[in-house]
Amino acid sequence: MGMVVRTNFSALNSTKHLSRNNKALDSSLEKLSSGFKINKAADDASGLAISEKMKAQIKALDTASANAADGVSLIQTAEGYIGEIHDMLNRMVEISEKSANGTYQSVSGTTDSKANSGAIGASGVDRDALQLEMDQLAAEIDRIANTANFNNVKLLDGSLSTTGYNKLQHTTTAATSGIKDAFSLNGVTGYSTTFAASMNIGATSGLVLQIGETSRQADKLTISVIDFSTAALFNAISSYTNGDNSVKANLGSTSGLIQWNRTQSVSGGSRGGVSGYTINISTQASSSLAAEALRTVINTVSLQRAQLGAYQNRLEYTINNLDTASENISAANSRIRDTDVAKEMSAYTKNNVLVQAAQSMLAQANQRPQQALQLMG
């Protein structure tokens, strides 16, 4: 190529390489200063898309882990309340056994009718004292059942029960006039008229925890807690009788084992609107039956506590699983998104040397047109 003055091709070439080296050096500085090797889509379009999807999954897993931990806290709170109810039921068994002993004073020729009206003195001083404690314990069970809550979510009033929707079973029944209208509820297919008596549409469906990253049922856990009011607990033994059927439970009756709790408020002398019940231990016979029946109630409460413990153990494993998944996906995302400092420092050093070299060569190229002056002198 001839010697020209108007166009300095060497300088243009050096300028081009200097510009490229500066861009590479700027990119290295950005990656080192931010800690990310993908700072914009232009850096790695597909890598950015994969990384952002992983980030969303990591957020979902971390939140699900926190949700499960909140569920553990709720279960521990509920189990603490139930533990107190357990203790009171055990005390109720104890005082029932006491009242069943023949050494306690009785009033000959009297009945238990006064117990339902709120009066005492029908069964003797000793059993009256025991009955008073029984009434107060029953009233406290009702108070706990009505007030126990976690973040204003009622725990023991039956609102977390799953007696209804979750009890449906899949059956196929054909009416004599043809197949009945089909329906689907919670993934269960049945027939509307067949299930009409047992569906209990108004029932609650428990407390649903979001313990996974998707909206699928597999990523949800339903916590179920029974109603711990005396009306619900004692209703389970409303037909309880002793061996010879001489004493019956008779829920709410004036002479049965289970009666309206006289410690509850009375409106106009009527107990029709009061849901609190107590256990009648005003006679030796009813006291003996009470101790036996209350052990059945204790078994029900024990089963509920065991279920809550199983929920808690499951959630602990769920939290471990979610945390492990989040950790592994975070590591995978790091390999895509984060800067390898050692590798990038090597690139930075190389680009820095190339920039300096290009600057030096540009200076040399700018001196080449001066050679033409020697020929013209």
Phi, psi and omega per residue, in radians:
M1 nan 2.389 -3.107
G2 -1.233 2.908 3.119
M3 -1.470 2.095 -3.124
V4 -2.194 2.791 -3.117
V5 -1.937 -0.630 -3.024
R6 -1.218 -0.604 -3.110
T7 -2.134 2.050 -3.139
N8 -1.719 1.549 -3.073
F9 -1.101 -0.608 3.125
S10 -1.120 -0.705 3.134
A11 -1.195 -0.688 3.109
L12 -1.084 -0.757 3.139
N13 -1.127 -0.740 3.125
S14 -1.135 -0.655 3.125
T15 -1.135 -0.704 3.113
K16 -1.055 -0.834 -3.121
H17 -1.202 -0.593 3.091
L18 -1.124 -0.704 3.119
S19 -1.116 -0.767 3.126
R20 -1.107 -0.756 -3.128
N21 -1.152 -0.620 3.089
N22 -1.135 -0.723 3.099
K23 -1.087 -0.768 3.112
A24 -1.100 -0.685 3.123
L25 -1.169 -0.702 3.088
D26 -1.092 -0.700 3.121
S27 -1.112 -0.733 3.113
S28 -1.118 -0.731 3.108
L29 -1.094 -0.694 3.135
E30 -1.128 -0.776 -3.131
K31 -1.152 -0.689 3.141
L32 -1.242 -0.655 -3.096
S33 -1.349 -0.559 -3.126
S34 -1.565 -0.456 -3.069
G35 1.494 -0.055 3.115
F36 -1.938 2.391 3.027
K37 -1.561 -0.177 3.010
I38 -2.075 1.779 -3.139
N39 -1.820 -0.338 3.105
K40 -2.604 2.849 -3.065
A41 -1.037 -0.555 -3.124
A42 -1.121 -0.437 3.137
D43 -1.145 -0.740 3.115
D44 -2.912 1.650 -3.024
A45 -1.063 -0.872 -3.115
S46 -1.203 -0.676 3.122
G47 -1.100 -0.683 3.100
L48 -1.089 -0.762 -3.136
A49 -1.085 -0.776 3.132
I50 -1.137 -0.739 -3.108
S51 -1.110 -0.776 -3.128
E52 -1.123 -0.642 3.084
K53 -1.136 -0.704 3.097
M54 -1.145 -0.679 3.124
K55 -1.066 -0.711 3.106
A56 -1.116 -0.702 3.125
Q57 -1.152 -0.709 3.125
I58 -1.091 -0.762 3.100
K59 -1.042 -0.752 -3.135
A60 -1.124 -0.736 3.136
L61 -1.134 -0.756 3.136
D62 -1.121 -0.698 3.124
T63 -1.189 -0.693 3.095
A64 -1.086 -0.671 3.094
S65 -1.098 -0.736 3.097
A66 -1.144 -0.665 3.093
N67 -1.063 -0.777 3.131
A68 -1.109 -0.666 3.097
A69 -1.132 -0.680 3.052
D70 -1.099 -0.659 3.087
G71 -1.093 -0.687 3.086
V72 -1.084 -0.732 3.126
S73 -1.093 -0.742 3.108
L74 -1.082 -0.781 -3.130
I75 -1.100 -0.749 3.127
Q76 -1.094 -0.666 3.104
T77 -1.134 -0.835 3.134
A78 -1.075 -0.732 -3.109
E79 -1.149 -0.560 3.071
G80 -1.128 -0.778 3.071
Y81 -1.066 -0.788 -3.099
I82 -1.131 -0.586 3.093
G83 -1.026 -0.686 3.090
E84 -1.169 -0.689 3.077
I85 -1.089 -0.699 3.081
H86 -1.003 -0.825 -3.137
D87 -1.067 -0.707 -3.139
M88 -1.187 -0.671 3.109
L89 -1.127 -0.682 3.091
N90 -1.128 -0.662 3.064
R91 -1.154 -0.633 3.109
M92 -1.130 -0.637 3.056
V93 -1.130 -0.729 -3.116
E94 -1.073 -0.821 -3.103
I95 -1.299 -0.438 3.038
S96 -1.156 -0.749 3.096
E97 -1.103 -0.649 3.084
K98 -1.075 -0.839 -3.093
S99 -1.175 -0.406 3.125
A100 -1.315 -0.176 -3.135
N101 -1.406 2.432 -3.075
G102 -1.281 -0.076 -3.126
T103 -1.392 -0.101 -3.120
Y104 -1.580 2.542 -3.038
Q105 -1.148 2.392 3.030
S106 -2.220 2.779 3.075
V107 -1.811 2.028 -3.060
S108 -1.137 2.398 3.013
G109 1.390 0.167 -3.133
T110 -1.830 2.927 3.120
T111 -2.040 -3.101 -3.121
D112 -1.725 0.204 -3.021
S113 -1.102 -0.496 -3.107
K114 -1.210 -0.438 -3.101
A115 -1.072 -0.654 -3.123
N116 -1.288 -0.409 -3.114
S117 -1.553 -0.109 3.122
G118 1.749 -0.018 -3.116
A119 -1.550 2.776 3.039
I120 -2.202 3.028 3.120
G121 1.778 -0.060 -3.107
A122 -1.401 -0.331 -3.020
S123 -2.167 0.205 3.115
G124 1.736 2.700 -3.040
V125 -1.071 -0.752 -3.046
D126 -1.103 -0.909 -3.112
R127 -1.247 -0.497 3.062
D128 -1.073 -0.718 3.138
A129 -1.121 -0.737 3.089
L130 -1.134 -0.682 3.137
Q131 -1.116 -0.662 3.114
L132 -1.058 -0.747 3.110
E133 -1.161 -0.696 3.105
M134 -1.022 -0.773 -3.133
D135 -1.091 -0.728 -3.117
Q136 -1.193 -0.670 3.095
L137 -1.124 -0.742 3.109
A138 -1.102 -0.706 3.121
A139 -1.129 -0.649 3.127
E140 -1.206 -0.614 3.056
I141 -1.055 -0.763 3.100
D142 -1.102 -0.702 -3.127
R143 -1.115 -0.766 3.123
I144 -1.115 -0.765 -3.132
A145 -1.052 -0.627 -3.083
N146 -1.461 -0.407 -3.020
T147 -1.952 -0.349 -3.097
A148 -1.018 2.206 -3.125
N149 -2.634 2.812 3.039
F150 -2.289 1.925 -3.090
N151 0.966 0.738 3.137
N152 1.198 0.208 2.994
V153 -1.633 1.989 -3.129
K154 -1.137 2.352 -3.005
L155 -1.787 -0.674 -2.935
L156 -2.088 0.209 -3.105
D157 -1.618 0.148 3.133
G158 1.644 -0.141 -3.122
S159 -1.234 -0.281 3.096
L160 -1.802 0.262 3.115
S161 -1.354 2.657 3.102
T162 -2.022 0.550 3.120
T163 -1.412 1.557 -3.117
G164 2.834 -1.751 -3.077
Y165 -0.926 -0.830 -3.036
N166 -1.334 -0.075 -3.137
K167 -1.608 -0.109 -3.113
L168 -1.153 2.433 3.091
Q169 -2.112 2.621 -3.106
H170 -1.413 2.112 3.035
T171 -2.410 2.815 3.091
T172 -2.165 2.049 -3.094
T173 -2.300 2.310 3.098
A174 -1.908 2.257 3.090
A175 -1.330 2.834 3.134
T176 -1.113 -0.428 -3.136
S177 -1.665 0.102 3.129
G178 2.303 3.080 3.123
I179 -1.157 2.386 -3.115
K180 -1.347 2.827 -3.112
D181 -1.059 2.205 -3.124
A182 -1.462 2.636 3.051
F183 -2.572 2.851 3.096
S184 -2.245 2.247 -3.134
L185 -2.417 2.092 -3.118
N186 0.959 0.669 3.115
G187 1.383 0.053 -3.137
V188 -1.830 2.223 3.132
T189 -1.710 2.295 3.127
G190 -2.591 -2.780 -3.102
Y191 -2.289 2.239 -2.887
S192 -1.025 -0.856 -3.073
T193 -1.274 -0.513 3.105
T194 -1.122 -0.711 -3.065
F195 -1.602 -0.015 -3.007
A196 -0.956 -0.646 -3.072
A197 -1.398 -0.372 -3.024
S198 -2.033 -0.046 -3.069
M199 -1.226 -0.638 -3.140
N200 0.907 1.078 -3.014
I201 -1.009 -0.533 -3.089
G202 -1.368 -0.037 -3.073
A203 -1.246 2.698 3.114
T204 -1.445 2.884 -3.068
S205 -2.101 0.470 3.051
G206 1.348 -3.039 3.117
L207 -1.783 2.070 -3.072
V208 -1.672 2.121 3.080
L209 -1.725 2.370 3.048
Q210 -1.560 1.789 -3.023
I211 -2.043 0.336 3.108
G212 -2.533 3.141 -3.027
E213 -1.569 -0.172 -3.098
T214 -2.025 3.043 3.129
S215 -1.603 0.093 -3.128
R216 -1.229 2.735 -3.118
Q217 -1.073 -0.501 -3.140
A218 -1.134 -0.383 -3.134
D219 -1.739 0.364 3.096
K220 -2.234 2.639 3.089
L221 -2.319 2.193 3.141
T222 -1.665 2.089 3.088
I223 -1.617 2.184 -3.119
S224 -2.019 2.252 3.093
V225 -2.300 2.249 -3.077
I226 -1.288 2.960 3.068
D227 -1.355 2.169 -3.090
F228 -1.790 0.220 3.045
S229 -1.188 2.727 3.128
T230 -1.101 -0.532 3.119
A231 -1.071 -0.655 -3.136
A232 -1.444 -0.790 -3.095
L233 -1.124 -0.791 -3.071
F234 -1.413 -0.318 3.108
N235 -1.098 -0.481 3.138
A236 -1.134 -0.365 -3.140
I237 -1.995 0.359 -3.074
S238 -1.132 -0.379 3.118
S239 -1.888 0.295 -3.097
Y240 -1.225 2.372 3.079
T241 -2.375 2.786 3.049
N242 -1.425 -3.140 -2.991
G243 -0.987 -0.669 -3.085
D244 -1.771 0.227 3.084
N245 1.087 0.362 -3.128
S246 -1.420 -0.341 3.107
V247 -2.261 2.225 -3.126
K248 -2.083 2.719 -3.131
A249 -1.234 -0.917 3.094
N250 0.841 1.368 -3.076
L251 -0.915 2.109 3.056
G252 1.416 0.015 -3.114
S253 -1.382 2.961 -3.125
T254 -1.463 -0.268 -3.079
S255 -2.138 -0.027 -3.079
G256 -1.499 -3.062 -3.117
L257 -1.237 -0.657 -3.078
I258 -1.871 2.136 -3.070
Q259 -2.282 2.865 2.994
W260 -0.994 2.419 -3.130
N261 -1.390 2.073 -3.064
R262 -1.274 -0.150 3.070
T263 -1.418 -0.250 3.127
Q264 -1.305 2.720 3.141
S265 -1.142 2.533 -3.124
V266 -2.050 2.246 3.133
S267 -1.865 1.990 3.100
G268 1.115 0.440 3.125
G269 1.346 0.022 -3.116
S270 -1.848 2.444 3.104
R271 -1.831 0.250 -3.096
G272 -1.118 -0.536 -3.108
G273 -1.700 0.137 -3.104
V274 -1.786 2.276 -3.058
S275 -1.728 -0.111 -3.092
G276 -1.347 2.372 3.127
Y277 -2.120 2.800 3.036
T278 -2.355 3.000 3.137
I279 -1.814 2.242 -3.109
N280 -1.424 1.983 3.063
I281 -2.137 0.560 -3.082
S282 -1.387 -0.194 3.070
T283 -2.212 2.833 -3.136
Q284 -1.150 -0.694 -3.113
A285 -1.159 -0.810 -3.129
S286 -1.195 -0.559 3.126
S287 -1.141 -0.724 3.124
S288 -1.107 -0.747 3.100
L289 -1.159 -0.652 -3.121
A290 -1.057 -0.789 -3.133
A291 -1.052 -0.705 3.138
E292 -1.207 -0.792 -3.104
A293 -1.159 -0.668 -3.120
L294 -1.139 -0.499 3.069
R295 -1.151 -0.521 3.039
T296 -1.165 -0.704 3.087
V297 -1.115 -0.736 3.127
I298 -1.056 -0.679 3.102
N299 -1.081 -0.678 3.100
T300 -1.114 -0.781 3.136
V301 -1.159 -0.679 3.122
S302 -1.088 -0.705 3.126
L303 -1.114 -0.678 3.114
Q304 -1.156 -0.729 3.102
R305 -1.112 -0.696 3.106
A306 -1.105 -0.680 3.116
Q307 -1.125 -0.725 3.103
L308 -1.126 -0.675 3.083
G309 -1.103 -0.673 3.098
A310 -1.148 -0.713 3.058
Y311 -1.000 -0.812 -3.083
Q312 -1.105 -0.773 3.124
N313 -1.079 -0.715 3.118
R314 -1.094 -0.753 -3.125
L315 -1.146 -0.586 3.088
E316 -1.092 -0.749 3.072
Y317 -1.160 -0.651 3.102
T318 -1.059 -0.771 3.134
I319 -1.083 -0.772 3.118
N320 -1.053 -0.741 -3.133
N321 -1.135 -0.786 -3.136
L322 -1.115 -0.735 -3.139
D323 -1.138 -0.676 3.111
T324 -1.147 -0.768 3.118
A325 -1.085 -0.759 3.127
S326 -1.082 -0.708 -3.138
E327 -1.119 -0.786 -3.100
N328 -1.187 -0.712 3.132
I329 -1.224 -0.599 3.067
S330 -1.101 -0.674 3.097
A331 -1.136 -0.717 3.110
A332 -1.136 -0.718 3.112
N333 -1.144 -0.617 3.125
S334 -1.100 -0.688 3.141
R335 -1.126 -0.493 3.124
I336 -1.476 -0.734 -2.889
R337 -1.781 -0.581 -2.974
D338 -1.486 2.650 3.138
T339 -1.343 2.310 2.951
D340 -1.457 1.776 -2.986
V341 -1.056 -0.758 -3.121
A342 -1.071 -0.796 -3.127
K343 -1.163 -0.725 -3.093
E344 -1.239 -0.578 3.080
M345 -1.126 -0.631 3.073
S346 -1.111 -0.749 3.109
A347 -1.141 -0.671 3.136
Y348 -1.106 -0.783 3.136
T349 -1.064 -0.783 3.124
K350 -1.057 -0.841 -3.110
N351 -1.132 -0.611 3.118
N352 -1.138 -0.716 3.098
V353 -1.143 -0.724 -3.132
L354 -1.143 -0.645 3.090
V355 -1.093 -0.794 3.132
Q356 -1.116 -0.681 3.129
A357 -1.147 -0.738 3.139
A358 -1.129 -0.673 3.093
Q359 -1.093 -0.731 3.136
S360 -1.133 -0.751 -3.132
M361 -1.205 -0.552 3.083
L362 -1.136 -0.674 3.097
A363 -1.121 -0.714 3.113
Q364 -1.155 -0.707 -3.137
A365 -1.131 -0.637 3.126
N366 -1.154 -0.342 3.118
Q367 -1.484 -0.288 -3.056
R368 -1.087 -0.695 3.115
P369 -1.056 -0.342 3.134
Q370 -1.139 -0.420 -3.130
Q371 -1.124 -0.481 3.137
A372 -1.155 -0.490 3.137
L373 -1.149 -0.570 3.137
Q374 -1.112 -0.659 3.135
L375 -1.251 -0.545 -3.110
M376 -1.489 -0.151 3.126
G377 -1.494 nan nan
